[in-house]
Each structure stands twice: as C-alpha cells, then as structure tokens.
Amino acid sequence: MLVVIALGGNALLHRGQPMTEPEQRTNVKKAAKALAEVAHEHTVVITHGNGPQVGLLALQNAAYSQVEPYPLDALGAQTEGMIGYLIEQELGNVLPYEQPIATILTQIEVDANDPAYQKPSKPIGPVYTHEQAERLKRERGWAMAPDNDKYRRVVPSPRPQHIFEIKVIEMLVKNAVIVICAGGGGIPTVYREGRIVEGVEAVIDKDRAGALVAQELGADAYLMLTDVKAVYTDWGKPSARAIRRTSPDALEALSFATGSMGPKVEAACDFVRQTGGISAIGSLEEALPLLAGTAGTTVAANVNGIEWVE
C-alpha cells in the first residue's frame, strides 16, 4: 500500500519548546521511529510542516538589516532542506542500511491571483503575547492572529495546484525509495508567460500540499500526524468529542478552526473524494494504529455519518 504521511510542524517542534536544533532533532528521532513502523509494512512518502521553522528564519532574517530580507519562498526552500535532512538522517538510523531515502526540494504551482493574498491566514513562527504581537505589527507590518491565548504571525496561503517535480517523485517511489518531499507545503511558485517559474511570497498549507502529493501519486492512504489524538468537535470545551470514523460530507458539515484543524479536514475530504482512498488524522505516536483505523479519526467514503470515540 502506498501511504503519504504529513508530519505537522508542531509534531516536530512542540508548542512552546525552544526552537533549537537539538530540540528539533530529539523530536525527529521520535518521529522517525513512528515512520519506520509504517515503512516496514508499506511504501511511504513523507511530507512535513515548517511553520515554526520558517517563522524563526524570518525573524533571524529580519534581524540582519544590511541586506534586504530573503522572501518566504527562499526561506521555505531552506526549511525544506533542513528538516528533510534531519528526517532523512534519523529515519536512516532506524531503517536497514540498504533502504534508500531521498529529500526532494519541491516547487508547487499556485495561482498568482489567489484570493489568499488578500487575507493572510497561515500561522508561522513562535507564539507571542498580545503586547509583543502589537509591537511586531507596528514595527514590521506583520499580520497577526490569535492562537489560543497567544498570537502568531500569519501569511498568505494560496492553494497548491501542481507539483513540478512529480515525475521525479514517481520515479523514485517506483524504485522503492522513501521520498521526503513538499516540505512546508513546498516552495510556492507561479508559472509566468514564456514558461518562466518564479517564487512568490507565501507559505502553502502543508496538509493541502500533502493531499496533492497523495492524489498525484495515486496513494491508497493519506495520514496527517500532529500533536492531537483525533479530530474533536468543540475543541477545548467540556463538551469536546473525538471522532473515530466519518465521511467527507458529514465531516464538512462541522466547523473547525481555520488556522489549525480546518485545513486538515479539508485536505482529508479532498483526498477521499478525488481518489476513493482513506485519510486519517491523529497523533504521531499512533501512526500504525491510525492507518489500521483503531486510533485517531478516519475519513472514508463508505462511512455513514459520524462514529464517535466512546
């Protein structure tokens, strides 16, 4: 079975953790063990988030004022290489030596006129207090949005349309290579007249990009691994309930936060409708049970309504 796995940025760098290389490597080691369990039984393609990491690079970038800040597409490429390197190395340390693994810098086409540019919604970087957020809005012109009781910078998040390197990825998968690609949603690019590809100032949602990877590869399953155990209704409230199995129609009838669970739900539903495969959302530690349908939330076309976790 071909399984595309999307690792959430917060699964690699937990909320509130210091954004250091050793902290990230420790988390990647844990992730590698979960990924290896799936890779022992199935063909695996891995994508990952980069929200905390690209936000940190943007902060470091802005602190050096002697050159113009690098644009978000260039910072996205940097994080794709950095995080891919960590995953590739640590996964290689727990899989047989003979297993080939490759990280592919992935350019993903977006529409230059996507309405997302008018309404930034993708959270990146660390969390801030209200006072810090207001200061950054004044000093740097950043858009800020609430994140639970804190605030985070938000940037445009256009929809992914096409993966330029998909043929390369397909070739590697057919040759039993574990591919790490479309990291951080891929590098956002537009196709100009004259067959010119150019990067744009945006961050593509990694779950939507992962769904596109899964669709274009014809994957059997698409897993989104994060720092929560399942999809919940009324998240954060006493009335919260976890969903075990549901259909795309039933899931989309509910309401979820735009900056967190909303894109995951949308990506899961799109993948199931486009391919007839299954999608699942849950915690990193339960990757294999999630694929088996015994943990997390499974989205499938053959489910009637919603089955709740008892």
MIFI-867736 format. One record per residue: z, x, y of N, C-alpha, C in turn. Coordinates in steps of 0.001 Angstrom, whole numbers, padded with zeros to 6 digits, always signed. Each point is the difference from the previous one (the first is absolute). Layout:
BEGIN
ZXYZXYZXY/...
This chain:
BEGIN
+000000+000844-001192+000000-000844+001192+000000+000881+001244/-000837-000348+000963-000042+000747+001265+000974-000641+000982/+000963+000779+000462+001058-000487+000882-000019+000785+001307/-000130-000704+001112+000138+000626+001315+001416-000256+000488/+000681+001071+000398+001399-000081+000429+000111+000426+001453/+000570-000877+000822+000245+000315+001408+001479+000292+000191/+000302+001223+000398+001386+000392+000292+000285-000269+001473/+001042-000759+000277+000368-000266+001384+000531+001244+000687/-000277+000116+001303+000519+001138+000757+001511+000064-000047/+000647-001171-000044+001459-000026-000057+000533+000283-001394/-000864-000054-001016+000416+000423-001332+000017+001518-000091/-000799+000658+000855-000054+001456+000019+000979+000594+001007/+000327-000766+001026+000968+000435+000998+000828-001219+000351/+001198-000071-000536+000800-001203+000113+000427-000274+001439/+000162-001260+000296+000382-000434+001336+001279+000704+000449/-000066+000650+001165+001170+000670+000555+000197+001427-000472/-000776+000460-001000+000129+001382-000470-000551+000981+001032/+000555+001225+000054-000615+001037+000840-001419+000266-000470/-000937+000116+000946-001414+000157-000381-000331+001472-000220/+000666+000598-000996-000204+001411-000302-000845+000146-001259/-000597+001172-000171-000797+000259-001199+000851-000050-001266/+001202+000607-000020+000815-000086-001223+000365-001436-000387/+000305-000842+000987+000319-001399-000307-001205-000693-000630/-001178+000224+000575-001199-000630-000537-000319+000512-001400/+000155+001286-000211-000291+000563-001323+000942-000571-001058/+001276-000165+000351+000958-000597-000940-000445-001402-000396/-000432-000786+000988-000456-001365-000288-001292+000002-000807/-000900+000941+000304-001260+000076-000740+000255+000370-001459/+000991+000838-000256+000346+000337-001386+000394-001249-000774/+000788-000871+000634+000385-001262-000649-001217-000888-000219/-000870-000050+001010-001210-000806-000115-000895+000517-001125/-000083+001327-000130-000870+000601-001009+000416-000412-001408/+001280-000112-000232+000480-000415-001326-000450-001420-000317/+000106-000893+001000-000438-001386-000206-001504-000074-000193/-000747+000783+000790-001458+000004-000129-000431+000560-001352/+000707+001022-000462-000350+000623-001281+000162-000981-001151/+001016-000860+000071+000208-001000-001054-001222-000908-000130/-000570-000384+001131-001196-000843-000031-001210+000813-000448/-000111+001236+000497-001151+000845-000319-000060+000377-001477/+001138+000021-000681+000007+000300-001440-000710-001097-000782/-000019-001228+000535-000543-001134-000736-001311-000544+000577/-000303+000328+001273-001156-000597+000652-000720+001029+000867/-001231-000333+000393-000730+000785+000993+000530-000390+001374/+000344+001001+000816+000710-000262+001249-000731+000602+001197/-000086-000794+001069-000423+000470+001317+001146-000311+000953/+000343+000957+000861+001186-000134+000850-000393-000010+001469/+000555-000945+000740-000074+000028+001454+001439+000039+000521/+000148+000263+001282+001364+000103+000534+000022-000337+001478/+001195-000334+000481+000189-000254+001424+000236+001282+000762/+000019-000120+001337+000275+001174+000830+000661-000387+001315/+000495-001249+000090+000545-000478+001268+001042+000919+000621/+001072+000350-000735+000992+000907+000586-000585+001370+000339/-000864+000501-000893-000522+001361+000173-000976+000119+001173/-000926-000964+000125-000963+000084+001094+000696-000228+001338/+001062-000820+000001+000765-000191+001226+000732+001267+000422/+000530+000728-000992+000663+001263+000309-000989+001016+000562/-001182+000088-000614-001009+000921+000519-000410-000367+001424/-000084-001298+000271-000348-000437+001350+001068+000418+001008/+001266-000082-000415+001098+000442+000874-000085+001504+000247/-000174+000769-001074-000104+001448+000139-001226+000377+000835/-001070-000738-000202-001248+000218+000714+000188-000215+001507/+000711-001083+000340+000205-000342+001408+000938+000986+000696/+000841+000680-000780+000964+000916+000595-000658+001272+000528/-001202+000320-000494-000710+001194+000456-001040-000429+001023/+000270+000249+001254-000800-000572+001083-001138+000906+000491/-000177+001185-000610-001029+000915+000488-001403-000351-000487/-000100-000903-000980-001298-000500-000450+000085-001512-000099/-001160-000639+000009-000030-001455-000168+000525-000366-001392/+000789-001068-000112+000495-000405-001322-001144-000283-000966/+000196+000359-001249-000999-000296-001025-000029-001505-000246/-001167-000585-000251-000090-001448-000240+000575-000378-001359/+000254-001301-000170+000659-000478-001212-000842+000238-001255/-001340-000008+000105-000802+000244-001196+000201+001432-000507/+000118+000954+000925+000243+001392-000399+001398+000155-000587/+000980-000678+000600+001362+000049-000540+000049-000669-001375/-000768-001068-000172-000063-000650-001299-000564+000924-001065/-001023+000767+000358-000571+000963-000942+001038+001060-000379/+000790+000437+000976+001047+000985-000285+001020-000545-000993/+000442-001249+000218+001005-000567-000905-000600-000268-001377/-001283-000360-000044-000647-000233-001293+000010+001277-000830/-000280+001118+000651+000038+001274-000698+001406+000416-000381/+000949-000161+000938+001377+000435-000246+000661-000799-001117/-000066-001330+000086+000655-000832-001002-000732+000101-001333/-001340+000057+000050-000767+000181-001230+000382+001284-000710/+000202+001055+000776+000429+001285-000571+001331-000145-000726/+000961-000668+000625+001319-000166-000621-000094-000823-001284/-000741-001114+000065-000131-000852-001183-000733+000742-001120/-001095+000659+000363-000786+000718-000998+000831+001077-000689/+000772+000741+000780+000789+001085-000577+001118-000522-000892/+000768-000975+000506+001139-000495-000769-000445-000815-001213/-001120-000721+000114-000517-000726-001151-000490+000984-001060/-000628+001074+000454-000443+001029-000933+001151+000678-000719/+001172+000000+000620+001172+000628-000617+000612-000836-001116/-000353-001299-000074+000575-000848-001054-001054-000492-000997/-001263+000246+000278-001064-000356-000937-000467+001247-000746/-000714-000175-001099-000515+001174-000717-000864+000876+000907/+000047+001290-000236-000725+000961+000834-001502-000307+000022/-000507-000532-001106-001439-000236-000122-000482-001192+000820/+000936-000833+000494-000408-001197+000732-000506+000354+001396/-001281-000232+000298-000508+000322+001333+000428-001044+001034/+000337+000470+001185+000414-000861+001114-000723+000506+001243/-000465-000924+000834-000707+000405+001215+000350-000925+001152/+000183+000600+001181+000216-000757+001230-001300-000010+000795/-000448-001186+000392-001269-000152+000717+000274-000518+001412/-000364+000784+001013+000042-000516+001362-001011-001136+000094/+000464-001164+000417-000791-001225-000123-000256-000637+001356/-001268-000062+000388-000386-000687+001228-000307-001465-000327/+000604-000899+000760-000207-001426-000245-000574-000650+001257/-001101-000706-000194-000681-000632+001124+000755-001225+000504/+000095-000121+001317+000554-001185+000643-000993-000471+001063/+000205-001209+000479-000856-000567+001037+000488+000469+001363/-000895+000575+000790+000380+000486+001329+000464-001126+000903/-000366-001239-000317+000389-001154+000812+001070-000851-000678/+000700+000572-000960+001060-000744-000683+001034-000488+001021/+000418-001280-000068+000979-000516+000965+001362+000680-000076/+000253+000768-001060+001273+000709-000132+000241+000966+001150/-001086+000484+000631+000164+000938+001115+000663-000664+001204/-000099-001324+000064+000608-000722+001125+001444-000376-000272/+000446+000151-001261+001362-000401-000357+000573+000984-001014/+000548+001137+000463+000576+000980-000924+001084-000628-000874/-000039+000287-001310+000963-000635-000907+000528+000923-001094/-000607+001183-000170+000380+000875-001106+001157+000912+000408/+001196-000143-000619+001129+000856+000360-000205+001428-000510/+000282+000976+000849-000035+001396-000417+001209+000717+000587/+000357+001123-000600+001067+000832+000546+001395-000496-000333/+001001+000640+000609+001396-000348-000268+000404-001288+000703/+001231-000448-000286+000546-001168+000690+000751+000464+001252/+000023-000877+001010+000641+000310+001274+000958-001124+000401/+000956+000342+000825+000831-001025+000620-000823-000696+001080/+000529-001103+000519-000710-000727+001055-000192+000890+001225/+001023+000757+000358-000081+000869+001177-001053+001095-000205/-000011+000611-001177-000999+001037-000280-001421-000582+000030/-000160-001185-000579-001315-000636-000036-000514-000291+001411/+000882-000489+000871-000407-000306+001367-000407+001271+000746/+000722+001094-000251-000324+001266+000662-001364+000514-000454/-000285-000090-001308-001285+000459-000517-001153-000869+000508/+000247-001275+000177-001027-000874+000576-000344+000440+001419/+001054+000346+000773-000229+000428+001384-000666+001369+000058/+000522+000956-000786-000444+001377+000115-001355+000263-000667/-000289-000656-001113-001197+000328-000772-000976-001158-000133/+000391-001154+000491-000896-001143-000077-000174-000552-001401/+000944+000289-000896-000090-000478-001373+000345-001479-000082/-000648-000700-000921+000399-001370-000327+001139+000081-001016/+001051-000787+000216+001165+000007-000883+000240-001417-000508/+000549-000101-001217+000268-001317-000589+001317+000052-000772/+000700-001130-000099+001263-000028-000754-000212+000340-001467/+000964+000686-000587+000026+000326-001421+001425-000219-000464/+000295-001213-000496+001376-000423-000274+000817+000134+001284/+001060+000811-000007+000817+000138+001204-000420+001198+000855/-001111+000644-000352-000506+001160+000743-001412-000301+000514/-000670+001064+000494-001365-000127+000493-000834+001160-000537/-001330-000251-000146-000913+001061-000396-001270-000084+000840/-000666+001113+000131-001298+000005+000656-001005-000760-000869/-000887-000779+000626-001070-000680-000724-001347+000411+000588/-000999+000117-000878-001340+000432+000394-001030-000965-000607/-001248+000024+000477-001027-000878-000572-000207+000255-001487/-000233-001077-000750-000203+000107-001444-001224-000818-000420/-001212+000526+000247-001221-000729-000368-000151-000127-001509/-000754-001009-000418-000198-000242-001431-000972+001020-000601/+000328+000518-001183-000925+000935-000672-001201-000749-000552/-001178+000610+000105-001228-000665-000437-000756+000741-001090/+000040+001323+000038-000777+000774-000962+000603+001388-000133/-000012+000529-001225+000532+001333-000276-001174+000971-000148/-000127+000932+000909-001141+000908-000014-000019+000895-001243/+001172+000368-000502+000066+000919-001149+000107-000725-001340/-000322-001296-000072+000241-000757-001234-000773+000561-001189/-001207+000521+000206-000776+000548-001118+000663+001237-000585/+000583+000808+000880+000719+001186-000469+001219-000411-000812/+000736-000996+000499+001191-000487-000696-000384-000556-001368/-001077-000792-000053-000463-000569-001274-000340+001104-000993/-000678+001034+000462-000391+001101-000872+001225+000688-000597/+001008+000235+000835+001214+000660-000473+000746-000875-001008/+000116-001302+000296+000710-000910-000905-000699-000030-001360/-001326-000036-000010-000757-000022-001261+000221+001274-000808/+000405+001068+000677+000270+001268-000686+001489+000244-000199/+000783-001100-000030+001426+000026-000349+000856+000769+000997/-000439+000068+001246+000794+000634+001053+000897-001048+000647/+001281+000307+000174+000880-000847+000800-000320+000275+001460/-000444-001017+000716-000447+000167+001377+001048-000539+000971/+000321+000794+001016+000842-000424+001122-000943-000156+001186/-000120-001214+000520-001003-000232+001034+000465-001080+000970/-000753-000161+001084+000282-001043+001008+001445+000056+000481/+000566+001197+000052+001380+000149+000447+000197-000478+001422/+001090-000729+000220+000285-000521+001331-001026-001014+000467/-000705-000628-000960-001061-000935+000361-001338+000670+000193/-000056+001312-000251-001243+000731+000215-000177+000374+001463/-001023+000768+000267-000296+000432+001368-000902-001051+000638/+000472-000698+001052-000805-001081+000582-001221+000540+000722/-001173-000496-000406-001253+000481+000574-000927-001178+000281/-000925+000208+000929-001038-000989+000280-001357+000646-000227/-000978-000832-000317-001367+000453-000262-000846-000330+001222/-000354+001021+000760-000770-000195+001224-001503+000014-000308/-000782-000388+001001-001449+000073-000133-000426+001443-000238/-001068+000161-000775-000453+001339-000328+000737+000604-001181/+000690-000855-000784+000744+000444-001186+001068+001033+000356/+000724-000270+001071+001071+000883+000461+001344-000635-000339/+000835+000740-000712+001349-000453-000338+000986+000654+000956/+000882-000807+000611+000988+000514+000948+001373-000609-000299/+001041+000812+000184+001363-000500-000145+000401-000848+001193/+000959-000925-000217+000486-000858+001076+001531+000031+000045/+000536-000361+001141+001442+000044+000252+000668-001235-000599/+000395+000110-001270+000591-001129-000709+000667+000514-001275/+000736-000891-000677+000550+000281-001327-000268-001228-000860/-000799+000162-001047-000307-001112-000905+001209-000282-000878/+000290-001268-000228+001102-000344-000900-000306+000513-001400/+000944+000732-000586-000264+000656-001280-000130-000993-001142/+000657-001168+000081-000119-000981-001070-001382-000643-000004/-000534-000282+001184-001365-000532+000084-001013+001042-000478/+000225+001258+000396-000904+001063-000445+000082+000178-001510/+001210-000054-000547+000168+000112-001444-000696-001121-000749/+000070-001230+000553-000686-001131-000618-001505+000224-000003/-000524+000589+001085-001427+000285+000061-000389+001052-001039/+000825+001040-000150-000233+001004-001043-000053-000680-001369/+000998-000851-000265+000080-000678-001294-001203-000900-000234/-000435-000705+001032-001163-000880-000125-001267+000796-000268/-000222+001052+000777-001251+000755-000135-000059+000790-001306/+001161+000333-000566+000025+000684-001290-000017-000983-001164/+000197-001295+000270+000081-000987-001072+001256+000156-000822/+001121+000279+000657+001273+000221-000705+000483-001277-000687/+000781+000187-001054+000602-001134-000711+001273-000478+000679/+000699+000919+000663+001273-000360+000629+000203+000817+001265/+000687-000616+000952+000319+000653+001266+001491-000163+000252/+000731+001121-000027+001448-000007+000200+000342+000525+001382/+000931-000678+000684+000524+000477+001274+001487+000281-000178/+000349+001293+000002+001371+000437-000242+000675+000290+001330/+001149-000593+000193+000680+000116+001288+001501+000169-000208/+000791-000294+001049+001446+000184-000111+000735-001325-000189/-000722-001067-000364+000630-001275-000354-000443-000380-001404/+000817-000792-000688-000235-000275-001417-001060-001069-000255/-000287-000828+001014-000950-001083-000213-000367-000599+001350/-000861-001014-000035-000287-000789+001193+001055-001103+000088/+000660-000088+001145+001054-000997+000211-000417-001000+001064/+000360-001239-000204-000041-000965+001089+001324+000088+000747/-000020-000308+001295+001219+000047+000830+000692+001356-000090/-000801+001065+000069+000551+001363-000118+001104+000239+001018/+001121+000573-000472+001110+000321+000880+000951-001148+000256/-000270-001163-000604+000856-001173+000201+000720-000342-001310/+001113-000748+000081+000701-000409-001226-000882-000820-000942/-001012-000651+000561-000885-000846-000807-001152+000771-000641/-000018+001325+000116-001103+000813-000523-000174-000200-001503/-001276-000128-000434-000314-000135-001420-001155+000926-000345/+000100+000628-001178-001045+000918-000460-001018-000746-000844/-001265+000307+000236-001099-000611-000747-000360+000903-001184/-000080-000584-001206-000401+000787-001165-001518-000039-000207/-000583-001205-000022-001438-000140-000188-000524-001107+000907/-001227+000181+000491-000575-001006+000878-001515+000176+000064/-000650-000996+000545-001449+000062+000216-000269+000379+001449/-001218+000452+000308-000317+000305+001394+000198-001195+000937/-000446-001182-000421+000127-001175+000865+001454-000330+000296/+000836+000035-001032+001418-000333+000193+000696+001037+000866/-000350+001264-000172+000651+001063+000767-000408-000055+001464/-001272-000270+000255-000476-000037+001379+000510-001220+000759/+000514-000987-000709+000571-001171+000674+001354+000307+000619/+000591+001160-000353+001286+000417+000537-000215+000909+001205/+001076+000323+000687-000089+000832+001203+000743+001314-000212/-000645+001117+000393+000598+001318-000162-000223+000838+001258/+000879+000983+000211-000035+000819+001210-001313+000767+000107/-000606-000040+001185-001295+000636+000236+000052+001507-000214/+001089+000644+000420+000060+001453-000038+000518+000584-001294/+000358-000845-000992+000564+000552-001229-000600-000654-001235/+000555-001146-000440-000460-000616-001237-001319-000748+000164/-000300-000457+001213-001220-000774+000223-001272+000676-000484/-000268+001273+000400-001216+000672-000482-000024+000192-001513/+001162+000203-000625+000047+000152-001460-000430-001294-000688/+000536-001114+000487-000357-001300-000566-001490-000258+000173/-000508+000277+001183-001421-000201+000275-000863+000865-000906/+000388+001274-000155-000770+000922-000836+000027-000442-001461/+001161-000440-000476+000119-000456-001385-000896-001201-000256/+000020-000956+000902-000803-001212-000162-001489+000312+000055/-000407+000861+000924-001406+000376+000111-000493+000661-001281/+000806+000927-000530-000416+000708-001214-000166-000962-001160/+000962-000888-000198-000067-000948-001122-001216-000906+000135/-000253-000494+001196-001138-000907+000200-001339+000724-000206/-000076+001248+000444-001266+000723-000068-000316+000508-001402/+001031+000280-000800-000226+000674-001276+000445-000792-001224/+000928-000942+000177+000574-000681-001153+001061+000819-000701/+000302+001184+000543+001057+000834-000564+001369-000482+000437/+001020+000800-000297+001357-000341+000420+000466+000974+001073/+000871-000480+000861+000632+000861+000988+001501-000209-000094/+000749+001016+000340+001454-000108-000092+000660+000813+001106/+001136-000505+000468+000758+000631+001082+001436+000171-000471/+000538+001217+000137+001372+000232-000425+000440+001414+000292/+001110+000395-000625+000606+001290+000318-000627+001128-000800/+000046+001169+000590-000552+001204-000612+000609+000267-001366/+001308-000187-000125+000699+000318-001243-000417-000894-001157/-000645-001121+000284-000365-000949-001053-001514-000138-000153/-000715+001102+000193-001464-000056-000012-000549-000530-001324/+000460+000521-001116-000531-000430-001293+000408-001441-000325/+001277-000393+000187+000344-001419-000188-000760-000923+000948/-000273+000489+001202-000768-000792+000966-001392-000281-000545/-000620+000996-000586-001328-000176-000571+000035-000953-001189/+001119+000002-000720+000147-000890-001158+000389-001418+000400/+000340-000205+001279+000368-001332+000460+001442-000352-000209/+000845+000971-000356+001417-000274-000248+000890+000401+001177/-000593+000482+001067+000748+000349+001218-000903-000285+001195/+000610-000065+001182-000764-000198+001216-000683-001350+000060/-001056-000078+000808-000771-001234+000178-001438+000228-000443/-000468-000817-000914-001376+000078-000493-000825-001117+000638/-001199+000353+000450-000945-000975+000544-001199-000038-000943/-000297-001192-000532-001096-000150-000948-000648-001366+000173/-001273-000065-000338-000747-001242+000206+000420-001104-000955/+000555+000366-001164+000305-001003-001016+001420-000543+000073/+000689+000217+001130+001371-000496+000178-000051-001297+000805/+000770-000986-000431+000090-001247+000742+001250+000018+000886/-000213-000053+001318+001136-000049+000922+000769+001291+000059/+001341-000113+000015+000883+001160+000138+001049-000024-001107/+000167+001138-000667+001091+000178-000959+001025+000929+000638/+001238-000465+000094+001044+000739+000719+000800+000883-000943/+000578+001071+000532+000935+000825-000746+001320-000759-000095/+000452-000218-001206+001254-000763-000194+001214+000910+000137/
